[in-house]
């Protein structure tokens, strides 16, 4: 009996969700009075294993095969690891990659799979929580099986930080290269010159309160003055005022910046689902009852067209 978590990396960096899986895994392993194993597959597995050596991890299995994510390699390696370790719980990231291989692994191992899990209550049976109806309802599911696979939503568990003393073991997997259905040939940036809002430390996010497309330069200037990246709520993208890769939320991106400045954003559940993991949330909204104030650490209840130029100037910029 063990808990097995599978780390995720992209282009040479471990993704934050890997450390969140460690936290979730060690809580579950402690409740079940069992071990936590972490698997890291492909890329700089030795370097990744060192970074993943956090408190509560008993063993880290490294599977050296290729540089980047590959469905066949991941699915094959995890199946072999499960055959060896027979884990009670298989914890995977609820990411594009995780959702690519999780069903294949769960299907092959005949494990019940619950995706997009935001909480786990160990017990017999284990209970897991998901959000439904765009985050308006939380539903608890009993997983009536001794063994199960879960994909965990990013930002729901704090990342594991304290160093640990795990054993690091190389795990050899036989991969038939000819049988791989897909091969990663390289990467292309989504749009030349554009940015990945999930990497930003500071985000200025603009919502419908901005009124018109011609006012977007005002928040661009605010982002410049704060050395921040510009993101938005969905209506801004639906209107075609910013590209889709700037959208934060349930149908956009999940972001975890140090500071998130919400300008003219009401704080609908679908938006909050994408930014509630920010360390500090600042809201500028003229409506004191806007739901964004339920989660904001700081708020300025005023007309953004009055406030934003003053903030720009206070930070040495010049309002357009
Ligand atoms: P609004 O809700 O219209 O809020 C505008 C705010 O600006 C108001 O609170 C108002 O008080 C304030 N304001 C207006 N004028 C000023 C001013 N002059 N100064 C200061 N404040 C002002 N939304 C997302 O953002 N991301 C998603 O990924 C997403 N996915 C969705 C998925 C589904 C299935 C569904 C059904 C919806 C989704 N939505 C998403 C839409 C979501 O429900 C909201 O409609 C949306 O987030 C609202 O965007 P907003 O806050 O910019 O606009």
Boltz pocket constraint, residues with backbone or C-beta under 6 A from the ligand:
constraints:
  - pocket:
      binder: B
      contacts: [[A, 134], [A, 206], [A, 207], [A, 208], [A, 209], [A, 210], [A, 232], [A, 233], [A, 234], [A, 235], [A, 236], [A, 247], [A, 248], [A, 249], [A, 250], [A, 251], [A, 252], [A, 253], [A, 263], [A, 264], [A, 265], [A, 266], [A, 267], [A, 268], [A, 269], [A, 270], [A, 271], [A, 274], [A, 284], [A, 285], [A, 286], [A, 287], [A, 290], [A, 302], [A, 303], [A, 304], [A, 305]]
      max_distance: 6.0
